[in-house]
């Protein structure tokens, strides 16, 4: 079945550093979504991408929809302590756009 | 106003017991979901309801029975709880079952079976 593979699995960085994480699949996705999960909370949508090649920003976050439609990346610039959490990529499963499958997540820790 | 609310937040129970988790959304969405997040943080869909009708059942054991009395509520009842059921269960909703805009999640119910 369709799978999303995220890397790296975890990151430990210094405050102020830039962060990059990506998500790949062997299948084509028509939508890529990036979520963030804070400790003890549910995932919250950060950025949604709908078109191959699309580059979208949300504050210090930038995400791109890969040209092949099989990958996406998320960058965080000038990280701050509240960026700590788990970042998930997600995409609608083939055949029914409403059902999301998720990557394994990238856990980000930021040292002040 | 909380968009998707789940109760309880924490649930500790013994093996063999039956328990329920409740979920309500006030977003006017047509579709609701239950996801399970395991100890490795992997999120996997369990069920999906659209306008009170079951549309996804992802080979979840029969001990798990979702119930949707109306489109704003989706409850999860679990019979004969097992140790392996320990996880965080998330309720979510979306505008429709064709919605590519993503879900709104509740804050989760941490179930611990001892």
Interface residues (C-beta under 8 A of the other chain):
Chain A: X30 X31 X33 X35 X37 X40 X41 X42 X43 X44 X45 X48 X50 X86 X88 X90 X92 X96 X97 X98 X99 X100 X101 X102 X104 X105 X107
Chain B: X4 X31 X40 X41 X42 X43 X44 X45 X48 X50 X56 X90 X92 X94 X96 X97 X98 X99 X100 X101 X102 X103 X104 X105 X106 X107 X108
